[in-house]
Amino acid sequence: MGGCLSDVRGGQQAIGGTKSAGPTSSATTTTTTNDAIDHFYRSHGCQGLFTLLELSLSAKQLRNMDVFSKSDPMTVVYAKKSDGNLEEIGRTEVIMNSLDPAWITKISIAYQFEIVQPLVFRVYDVDTKYHNMPPKILKLDEQDFLGEATCVLSEIVTKNSKSLTLNLSVRDGHGIMRSQGTVTVHAEETVASKQAVEITFRCSKLDNKDLFSKSDPFLRLSRTAEGVTIPISKTEVVENNLNPTWKPLCLTSQQFGSKDTPLVIECFDFDSSGNHELIGKIQKSVGDLEKLYIGQVGEHFVIPSTSRKDYMKKLKGQLHVDRFIQKTQYSFLDYISSGFELNFMVAVDFTASNGDPHSHTSLHYIDPTGRLNSYQQAIYEVGEVIQFYDSDKRFPAWGFGGKTTEGVVSHCFNLNGSRYESEVEGVNGIMSAYSSALHSVSLNGPTLFGKVIEKATQIAAESLHSPTKYFVLLIITDGVVTDLQETIDCLVRASDLPLSILIVGVGNADFKAMEILDADNGKRLQSSTGRVATRDIVQFVPMRQVQGNQLSVVQSLLEELPGQFLTYMRSRDIKPLYINEPQTSGISVDGPQVPYLPSQM
């Protein structure tokens, strides 16, 4: 995502994106994630898309450790870190005399889509003499252990009920693990509300700040919280226009607060240097904006006086609200838990620039010690996350740039060696097919992405009758793409489909040209025929950059995926399954919605 608060990259294509000279039909507009919010929170040290969850716990048929009564159980929840160590994240209260407890205390955890989050649940029978002590200070080695269960957080949130029942295991006197009761975990998002408003702003009679043309205005909306001004949204730039109408903005209640929370709405004249000139500003709440819409009246901008301190000069220019619609913003978890799936596909670079696979200097070298090469690392880490969102765990896997057993160079061949079937079983199936292909495929070239993107596009297009499917293609390559324009053309066509493309660059090549494919600079891809991509569907990450920063490949690759998923679903008004239609006010439209990012609010 671009840092659009600088406005050098993101100013002209902000929320809702492309430049416009006037009103646009909402049926044809699309939106991207809110770069203003993203930049603000990243600058304050917050990274990655996450959703705060509350875990509710209950248990059945626990072991009874007491002689004259029943056990007094308490559960301790741990997060298992990448080094294998456990980090305690919370404890329930102690429930007296119960083998089927349902605890009141909720355990808070940040769900991060791009990370596999193993959890460990340990249940203890708390000794009677400790009943008056707060659970958090109890020494666990002084309590009776009732059993342990483990799972991955993704396994919980992908269930329709967001609930998962696990067997509790305990080691008996012979060292054998025995099942002893169950623990059930239920997850709920902690966001207070998913209500949102879609607003279409228009201005009239703005002051002109340019000498030889008219101003290029855009609006920026901010909320003040605890003395800090938080930018929450921004329109695109409308060029050379003193009476602009912008594409609809969608604001969630997590962004704007309550309907009475004051918002500062500033109108700027865009400057590519980033030194935008203030045209005027207004302070209005969402409730006030609704009144402007109902009354079909405008509100005059004001600007600080240059001659009188603390005086605001009233301007001729006015802000109007042409449309105000209340709606429900569904989250990524709403879709996933109701049955939507992410279907994983992978394509591996078999060009000669990778080096002879038999040489330990090759990027394709299979280390007999088990150490993963960069290709294996990317397949394993990304696949490990995505597999939880794909019910059948059968993944198409291809290679490109290699000479197959048929003696021809192919830019899209099945990694498993089959002529007809590209799917393999699970992440281990991909790893195995990749290793086998290195023995039967000769490295060749050049580096062409077009064929594998076309294949993924075809699969995504064939699934349009099943709106619950979304596809994720991982391309791993060591070189700069040779067919850049053809690749761009393919990506523009694919931007209308339920598809995201993740590209990992391995090795020491100069990947600057590859960044063109990743529209993080705020400018969408444009095909050779002049067609502009509907949305950004590519995320590119050079492996060496990730390793140098001690970050996970999967975190860097997947942080934008939920937003891309939501942009697609909302632009087509696809709602989660089993959810009733939301109540709306104002004029009903089938317009796009800005992805709901509860993580940062």
LUMBALUM-957823 format. One record per residue (C-alpha): x, y, z. Coordinates in steps of 0.1 Angstrom, whole numbers, plus 5000, padded with zeros to 4 digits. Example, Ala and Ser with C-alpha at 12.3 -4.5 7.8 and 13.67 -1.06 7.14 Angstrom:
2
512349555078
513749895071
//
This chain:
601
500050005000
501350354992
502050615018
499450845006
499751095034
502851225015
500451264986
503351254961
502350894952
498850854966
497351204963
495851174928
494650814934
493450784969
490250634981
488450524950
491350614929
491450734894
491451094883
488051224873
486751544858
483251504871
480651264885
481050894878
478550614879
478950424911
478350094893
481650134875
483850264903
486150064924
487950124957
491150034973
492249995010
492350315030
495950435025
495550735047
494750515077
497350255068
500150525066
499150685098
499150365119
502250235103
504050555112
502950485148
504450145148
501449935139
501949685111
499949415094
496249355091
494749215122
491449175139
490949165176
489048855188
487648735220
487948365227
485148215249
485947875265
483947585278
484747225286
483046885290
483746575310
486846695327
488746465350
487646485386
490746535409
488846605441
487746335466
484646495482
483646735454
484346805418
487346965402
487647345402
488847415367
490747705351
492147735316
495347895306
495747995270
499148015253
500448135219
503147905205
505948115191
508048035160
510947915183
508547665200
508347865232
504847935248
503648285256
500748305280
498048535266
495348485292
493548285320
489948225327
488448255362
488247945384
484847765384
483947585415
482847215415
482347165378
483346905352
481447085325
482547445330
481647745308
483948035317
482948395317
486348545312
487248605276
490748575262
491748855238
493948785209
494848965177
494048745147
496548795119
495648645086
499248635073
500548435102
499948075114
499048115150
499247795170
497447805204
497747575234
494947535260
495847385294
493247315320
494047295357
492147195388
492847475413
493547375449
490947485474
493447695494
494047915464
490448005457
490648355471
493648445450
493348615416
493948355388
496748555372
499048505402
498448135407
501547915404
500547655379
503047395392
501047395424
497747305406
496546965392
496946935355
493746815338
494746815301
496047005271
494647075236
496247255206
494947405174
495747685150
493648005153
492747985116
490947655123
488547835146
487748135125
487147935093
484247735110
480747855102
480047875140
483548015147
483747735173
486047435175
485947145200
489246985209
490146675228
492146735260
495046495264
497046405295
500046175299
499345875321
501845705344
503245505315
503945815294
501045745270
498846045260
495145975270
492146175259
490346315289
487346545282
487046825256
487447205255
485447415231
486747755218
484548015202
485848335186
484048665182
485348985167
485449265193
484549545170
481649735185
479849785152
480149705115
477849995105
479150225078
478050525057
478650585020
478850955012
479151134979
480751484983
480451774959
481852124961
480752444944
482452784938
485852684952
488652944953
491052904924
494652854936
496352814902
497553094879
497152934844
494452674851
491952584878
492552404911
492952024913
490851974945
490651674968
489151625003
490851485034
488751375064
490251345099
489051255133
490451395166
491051145193
492851215226
494551515211
495851335180
494351415146
493751085128
493251095090
490550855082
489850895045
490651085014
489051134979
490751114946
491951434929
489551594904
491651794879
491052144868
487652184884
486252434909
482852254911
484051894916
482051574925
484051294939
483550914939
481650784969
483650745002
482650465026
483450525062
483050265090
481950355125
485450245136
486850525115
484450805124
483450715159
479850805168
477551005146
478251305169
482051285167
483451605150
485351545118
487651795101
487051805063
489751985045
489752075008
493252104992
494552204958
496851904948
500451964941
502751684929
505451814952
503251724982
502952094992
499152104987
497452444993
494552455016
491452584999
489152565029
487952345058
484852255077
484152075110
481151845108
480051525123
478551235103
475251335118
475751685104
476651555070
473351345070
471451665077
473151845048
472051555026
468451555038
468151935035
470051945002
471952245014
475652335013
478052445040
480552725035
484252645039
486352865062
490052945062
492253105088
492553475083
495953615074
495253945090
493353865122
494653595146
492253325156
489653445131
488153215104
487253375072
484053245055
484453155019
482153144989
482952774983
480552524997
480552155005
477451944995
476451595003
474751444972
474251094987
474250955022
473650575026
473950375058
475050015053
476749725069
480449655063
481249285065
484749175075
487148925061
486148685088
482448725081
483148585046
485648315056
483548175085
480448155063
482147925038
484248145014
487547985004
490948094993
492147854966
495947834964
497947794931
501747804926
504047854897
507847804899
510647954877
512747684858
514847924838
518647864835
519548174854
518747984886
521947774882
522547404879
520347234906
523146994913
525447284924
525047404960
525247764946
522047714926
518847864938
517247524931
519747324951
518047074974
520147065005
520446705019
520546845054
516846955050
517547325048
514947485025
516047684995
514248004987
511747834964
510847574991
510647845018
508148054998
506047754989
505947625024
505347945043
502648085020
501047745016
501047675053
498847975058
496547945028
495847575033
493547645062
491247845039
490947575012
488647285021
489947014997
493647125000
494247024963
496447284947
497347344910
501147364907
503047464875
506447534863
507547784836
510747844816
511847474815
512347214789
510046924797
510546554789
508846614756
511946824746
510147154743
510447474764
507147534782
506047844800
503247654819
503747284825
502247074853
504747044881
503746684889
504646564854
501046474845
499846584810
496346644822
496146704859
497946994876
496546954912
498646794940
497646704975
498446965001
501647175006
503746865009
502446754975
503747084960
507047034977
507346684964
506346774929
508847054928
511746834940
510746564914
510546814886
514146924892
515146574881
513046564849
512946924837
515947104821
516347464831
515947694801
514148034795
513248314791
511248434821
507648464809
504648504832
501948544807
501048174803
500748084840
498748404847
496448314818
495947964832
495148104867
492748354851
490948074832
490447884864
489148194883
486848274854
485347924853
484447964890
482348274886
479248074891
480547994926
480948334943
482448174975
485748094957
488648324955
492048234940
495648314951
498448244926
502048244940
504748304914
508348244925
511048374901
514748464901
514648704872
512949004858
509948914836
510748934799
507148964786
506349274808
503649424785
501949094779
502049024817
500449374823
497749294798
497048964815
496949134849
494549404837
492149134824
492548934856
491649234878
487949174871
488148824885
488348674920
492148644919
495248784937
498848724925
501748704949
505248724934
508448634953
511748744938
514648514948
518348564942
520248884935
518649014903
517649384900
513849364906
513049734902
511149674870
509049414888
507649674911
505749814881
503449514885
502749594921
500549904920
501650034954
502550364939
498850454936
498750414899
496850124885
498249904856
497250004821
497049754792
498449814757
494949904746
494650174772
492349974796
493050044833
493049764859
489849744879
491849694911
495349614924
495749234925
499549194927
501949194957
505649164949
508349104975
512049044969
513248764992
516548935001
514649235013
512549025036
515448825049
517449145055
514749295077
514248965097
510648945085
508648645073
508048605036
504448525043
503848835063
505149065036
503248885009
499848835025
499349155044
497349305014
495448995005
492349035028
491949395015
492149264979
489648994987
487249245003
487549494974
486549224950
483549104971
482249444979
482649584944
480249314932
477949334962
478748974972
477748925008
478748655033
476448345033
473648325059
473648695066
470448905062
470349205040
471449525059
469049815065
469950115044
468750475043
468950715015
469150604979
470150244974
473050184951
475149884940
478350084945
481749964958
482849964994
486150045010
487649735026
486749715063
490049715083
489149655120
492849605126
493849965128
490950115147
//
